[in-house]
């Protein structure tokens, strides 16, 4: 992985650049997405969840993509539940 700060190459899975210490990736973008949802930013939450899925697919394991997809699904499900509740509240 290339460091966005200094451009040096780092092994996959590293959290911080070995040369300059810059953070290489978010540690848990799925949880960030969840927090954005509860802060009232559903569009930003879904965008972050999609970023988490894209990041997870670049990793060399099968658990990470599955975990990220589960959280993205939960956010979509939550969006559907909120929409249904709003419709019921409006008498629809």
VMD Tcl script that draws the C-alpha trace (Angstrom):
set ca {
  {0.00 0.00 0.00}
  {1.33 3.41 -0.96}
  {1.44 6.04 1.77}
  {-0.64 9.13 0.95}
  {1.80 11.26 2.98}
  {5.26 10.34 1.72}
  {4.58 7.92 -1.15}
  {6.58 5.03 0.31}
  {5.44 1.46 -0.25}
  {4.13 -0.42 2.80}
  {3.15 -4.10 3.21}
  {-0.55 -4.93 3.02}
  {-2.33 -4.83 6.36}
  {-0.14 -2.10 7.86}
  {-2.02 0.54 9.83}
  {0.61 3.28 9.69}
  {3.38 4.12 7.23}
  {6.73 2.68 8.27}
  {8.53 5.81 7.01}
  {6.45 8.78 8.19}
  {3.74 7.32 10.47}
  {0.78 8.51 8.41}
  {-2.41 6.47 8.94}
  {-2.84 4.28 5.85}
  {-6.53 3.35 6.13}
  {-9.50 3.74 8.44}
  {-9.52 0.91 10.92}
  {-13.22 0.40 10.99}
  {-15.16 2.26 8.29}
  {-18.20 0.06 8.95}
  {-18.53 1.51 12.44}
  {-17.96 4.99 11.06}
  {-20.88 4.39 8.70}
  {-23.06 3.31 11.60}
  {-22.13 6.45 13.56}
  {-22.91 8.67 10.57}
  {-26.33 7.03 10.35}
  {-27.14 7.88 13.95}
  {-25.82 11.41 13.46}
  {-28.58 11.89 10.89}
  {-26.42 11.53 7.79}
  {-27.82 8.47 6.01}
  {-26.35 9.31 2.59}
  {-22.87 9.74 4.07}
  {-23.36 6.54 6.06}
  {-24.24 4.50 2.99}
  {-21.33 6.02 1.06}
  {-18.93 5.09 3.87}
  {-20.39 1.58 4.01}
  {-19.74 1.20 0.28}
  {-16.16 2.42 0.82}
  {-15.79 -0.21 3.55}
  {-16.92 -2.93 1.15}
  {-14.48 -1.74 -1.52}
  {-11.63 -1.67 1.00}
  {-12.51 -5.10 2.37}
  {-12.51 -6.62 -1.12}
  {-8.88 -5.52 -1.54}
  {-7.79 -7.49 1.53}
  {-6.58 -11.06 1.29}
  {-9.24 -12.80 3.38}
  {-12.88 -13.76 3.06}
  {-14.07 -12.49 6.44}
  {-13.53 -8.77 5.79}
  {-15.77 -8.51 2.70}
  {-18.46 -10.58 4.40}
  {-18.38 -8.37 7.50}
  {-18.48 -5.16 5.45}
  {-21.37 -6.43 3.32}
  {-23.34 -7.37 6.42}
  {-23.01 -3.84 7.79}
  {-23.94 -2.28 4.46}
  {-27.00 -4.53 4.36}
  {-27.96 -3.49 7.90}
  {-27.82 0.17 6.89}
  {-30.01 -0.47 3.85}
  {-32.42 -2.45 6.01}
  {-32.47 0.36 8.55}
  {-33.24 2.86 5.78}
  {-36.17 0.69 4.63}
  {-37.52 0.38 8.17}
  {-37.33 4.14 8.70}
  {-39.12 4.76 5.40}
  {-41.90 2.33 6.34}
  {-42.29 3.94 9.76}
  {-42.55 7.38 8.19}
  {-45.18 6.19 5.73}
  {-47.20 4.63 8.55}
  {-46.92 7.82 10.58}
  {-48.21 9.82 7.59}
  {-51.10 7.42 7.19}
  {-49.77 5.72 4.06}
}
mol new
graphics top color blue
foreach p $ca { graphics top sphere $p radius 0.5 }
foreach p [lrange $ca 0 end-1] q [lrange $ca 1 end] { graphics top cylinder $p $q radius 0.2 }
display resetview
